[in-house]
Amino acid sequence: MARFSAWAVAKNALSGNRNWTSQWRKPDPKPSYDVIIIGGGGHGLATAFYLAKEHGIHNVAVVEKGWIGGGNVGRNTTIVRSNYELRPNALFYEHSLKLWEGLSQVLNYNVMFSQRGVLYLAHSPGELDAHATRGNAMRLHGIDAELLDRDAVARFVPQLDMSDHTRFPIVGGLLQPRAGTARHDAIAWGYARAADQLGIDILENCEVTGFLKKGDTVTGIQTTRGDISAPKIGVAVAGSTSEVLRKAGVDNLPIESHVLQAFVSEALKPVLNTVVIGAGGHFYMSQSDKGGLVYGGELDKYNSYAQRGNLPIVEDVHTMMLALCPQFAKLRLLRHWGGIMDMSMDGSPIITKGPLPGLYLNAGWCYGGFKATPASGWCFAHTIANDAPHALNAPFTLDRFNTGYTIDEGGSGPFPRLQ
Ligand SMILES: Cc1cc2nc3c(=O)[nH]c(=O)nc-3n(C[C@H](O)[C@H](O)[C@H](O)COP(=O)(O)OP(=O)(O)OC[C@H]3O[C@@H](n4cnc5c(N)ncnc54)[C@H](O)[C@@H]3O)c2cc1C
């Protein structure tokens, strides 16, 4: 398969871009593999890639019920950051950010990672204090963070309404300059292409319908394209985690599925040079390279497996947007959609061996799994290859919900809708 380069782009442009080859093979399933990864989202594909690249395990299948990029990896608002306060999350997400920084070169695929900064607004002195605490914790972990006062926020994002009479007056903010955005589809396609080049079979339109078991031990999967066996099976199906593991007889996971919506406006000339998060709730907004504003808000707050959302959240999100930037009221909404979030009970992920012999679990990504994609795949591959977690994902056990060692970053207790 051709490598991407300036020369290849120029050569193909001259022939009307008709000679690009397909980016990954479409193989038939083999009867058995060394490892099966269920879920061809960002996390499943990254896991397969790092299994081959870091651990020399190439006899791997990624089993995807739909098409590559059809799940949350292609539905998110593309924010990448590592501005966490609690040590396990801070170290894990910073490892991810460092992988992002070299990812286009490693994959030979432009993932359009743009370190334009992520700014958390503070709307009260108390919130600014909380941001200062978080920023200090980040710096103690070696992560970049800058506390901005009101004037610095106004200079950094001139589009914000800085008047005192707004619904959410802005008193300052916490900036992570190395954070930013990436192209979500490119992550799916880049990892798929790179994994395929290392010999991984990507099996699309192949839904897992059941598990093959000997006693409690999982030995394979039943799929719409036949049975496939493997001694190690990783599950990375994000919002479908509970549904898929129920087929293996596991029905007590500390995960709820909720809808989260995303919105894209019509295209504008460049107006927003960073990612802004704030408005008294969980509103976030950036501008894509195509010019559309990309933004979102809270969960729909009821359990669902539907990849579409409800109208009150549409109103809610736009209310928050206009509170920050009233001039965007004239914009037209171009597209919006929903994705299914795998909300864990403490807002932190699970990357672990189990819950049954032969199984490995990657789940609980809540709002934040896109930015985690490289580190999640890297740590999950390590866990599967070594039958033990890496130090970075050792705290992200399933058992922590039994022992009480939860990682409650939001400080909101065991309520996924509040994370
Ligand atoms: C609207 C929205 C905005 C978001 N914004 C951000 C953000 O700004 N930053 C951030 O970091 N995160 C964000 N996220 C979260 C992030 O997108 C997810 O946490 C992450 O993509 C989940 O991992 P994944 O890519 O592997 O999931 P997916 O892409 O959903 O992959 C899981 C795959 O499993 C497949 N599957 C399911 N069941 C089966 C089965 N039975 N057999 C075979 N395959 C199966 C699905 O088809 C799917 O392709 C957002 C999510 C949404 C929905």
The ligand as an SDF file (V2000), in Angstrom:
LIG
                    3D

 53 58  0  0  0  0  0  0  0  0999 V2000
  -21.6370   13.6790   20.7210 C   0  0  0  0  0  0  0  0  0  0  0  0
  -20.3510   13.2010   21.3390 C   0  0  0  0  0  0  0  0  0  0  0  0
  -19.3450   14.1100   21.6160 C   0  0  0  0  0  0  0  0  0  0  0  0
  -18.1480   13.6760   22.1950 C   0  0  0  0  0  0  0  0  0  0  0  0
  -17.1430   14.5660   22.3610 N   0  0  0  0  0  0  0  0  0  0  0  0
  -15.9310   14.1530   22.8290 C   0  0  0  0  0  0  0  0  0  0  0  0
  -14.8380   15.0590   22.8930 C   0  0  0  0  0  0  0  0  0  0  0  0
  -14.9500   16.2220   22.5090 O   0  0  0  0  0  0  0  0  0  0  0  0
  -13.6490   14.6010   23.3760 N   0  0  0  0  0  0  0  0  0  0  0  0
  -13.4960   13.3250   23.8130 C   0  0  0  0  0  0  0  0  0  0  0  0
  -12.4150   12.9750   24.2750 O   0  0  0  0  0  0  0  0  0  0  0  0
  -14.5200   12.4170   23.7230 N   0  0  0  0  0  0  0  0  0  0  0  0
  -15.7160   12.7990   23.2230 C   0  0  0  0  0  0  0  0  0  0  0  0
  -16.7510   11.9010   23.0980 N   0  0  0  0  0  0  0  0  0  0  0  0
  -16.5650   10.5290   23.5800 C   0  0  0  0  0  0  0  0  0  0  0  0
  -15.8420    9.6340   22.5850 C   0  0  0  0  0  0  0  0  0  0  0  0
  -16.3280    9.8350   21.2770 O   0  0  0  0  0  0  0  0  0  0  0  0
  -16.0180    8.1650   22.9970 C   0  0  0  0  0  0  0  0  0  0  0  0
  -15.7520    8.0150   24.3870 O   0  0  0  0  0  0  0  0  0  0  0  0
  -15.1060    7.2330   22.2400 C   0  0  0  0  0  0  0  0  0  0  0  0
  -15.1670    7.4710   20.8460 O   0  0  0  0  0  0  0  0  0  0  0  0
  -15.5010    5.7850   22.5390 C   0  0  0  0  0  0  0  0  0  0  0  0
  -14.5730    4.8550   22.0540 O   0  0  0  0  0  0  0  0  0  0  0  0
  -14.6100    4.2290   20.5600 P   0  0  0  0  0  0  0  0  0  0  0  0
  -14.0890    5.2360   19.6250 O   0  0  0  0  0  0  0  0  0  0  0  0
  -13.8740    2.9550   20.5880 O   0  0  0  0  0  0  0  0  0  0  0  0
  -16.1660    3.9930   20.3800 O   0  0  0  0  0  0  0  0  0  0  0  0
  -17.0770    3.6090   19.0710 P   0  0  0  0  0  0  0  0  0  0  0  0
  -16.5490    4.3640   17.8950 O   0  0  0  0  0  0  0  0  0  0  0  0
  -18.4570    3.7880   19.4820 O   0  0  0  0  0  0  0  0  0  0  0  0
  -16.6430    2.1020   18.8620 O   0  0  0  0  0  0  0  0  0  0  0  0
  -17.3590    1.0060   19.3980 C   0  0  0  0  0  0  0  0  0  0  0  0
  -17.7220    0.1090   18.2410 C   0  0  0  0  0  0  0  0  0  0  0  0
  -18.2590   -1.1140   18.7370 O   0  0  0  0  0  0  0  0  0  0  0  0
  -19.1520   -1.5810   17.7470 C   0  0  0  0  0  0  0  0  0  0  0  0
  -20.0370   -2.5970   18.3110 N   0  0  0  0  0  0  0  0  0  0  0  0
  -21.0320   -2.4290   19.1940 C   0  0  0  0  0  0  0  0  0  0  0  0
  -21.6690   -3.6060   19.4150 N   0  0  0  0  0  0  0  0  0  0  0  0
  -21.0330   -4.5430   18.6510 C   0  0  0  0  0  0  0  0  0  0  0  0
  -21.2330   -5.9310   18.4380 C   0  0  0  0  0  0  0  0  0  0  0  0
  -22.2180   -6.6130   19.0380 N   0  0  0  0  0  0  0  0  0  0  0  0
  -20.3900   -6.5740   17.5610 N   0  0  0  0  0  0  0  0  0  0  0  0
  -19.3910   -5.9040   16.9360 C   0  0  0  0  0  0  0  0  0  0  0  0
  -19.1770   -4.5700   17.0980 N   0  0  0  0  0  0  0  0  0  0  0  0
  -19.9890   -3.9100   17.9470 C   0  0  0  0  0  0  0  0  0  0  0  0
  -19.8990   -0.3100   17.3310 C   0  0  0  0  0  0  0  0  0  0  0  0
  -20.5230   -0.4630   16.0650 O   0  0  0  0  0  0  0  0  0  0  0  0
  -18.7830    0.7290   17.3240 C   0  0  0  0  0  0  0  0  0  0  0  0
  -18.2500    0.9430   16.0350 O   0  0  0  0  0  0  0  0  0  0  0  0
  -17.9700   12.3030   22.5230 C   0  0  0  0  0  0  0  0  0  0  0  0
  -18.9800   11.3860   22.2250 C   0  0  0  0  0  0  0  0  0  0  0  0
  -20.1660   11.8300   21.6250 C   0  0  0  0  0  0  0  0  0  0  0  0
  -21.2330   10.8310   21.2940 C   0  0  0  0  0  0  0  0  0  0  0  0
  1  2  1  0
  2  3  1  0
  2 52  2  0
  3  4  2  0
  4  5  1  0
  4 50  1  0
  5  6  2  0
  6  7  1  0
  6 13  1  0
  7  8  2  0
  7  9  1  0
  9 10  1  0
 10 11  2  0
 10 12  1  0
 12 13  2  0
 13 14  1  0
 14 15  1  0
 14 50  1  0
 15 16  1  0
 16 17  1  0
 16 18  1  0
 18 19  1  0
 18 20  1  0
 20 21  1  0
 20 22  1  0
 22 23  1  0
 23 24  1  0
 24 25  2  0
 24 26  1  0
 24 27  1  0
 27 28  1  0
 28 29  2  0
 28 30  1  0
 28 31  1  0
 31 32  1  0
 32 33  1  0
 33 34  1  0
 33 48  1  0
 34 35  1  0
 35 36  1  0
 35 46  1  0
 36 37  1  0
 36 45  1  0
 37 38  2  0
 38 39  1  0
 39 40  1  0
 39 45  2  0
 40 41  1  0
 40 42  2  0
 42 43  1  0
 43 44  2  0
 44 45  1  0
 46 47  1  0
 46 48  1  0
 48 49  1  0
 50 51  2  0
 51 52  1  0
 52 53  1  0
M  END
$$$$
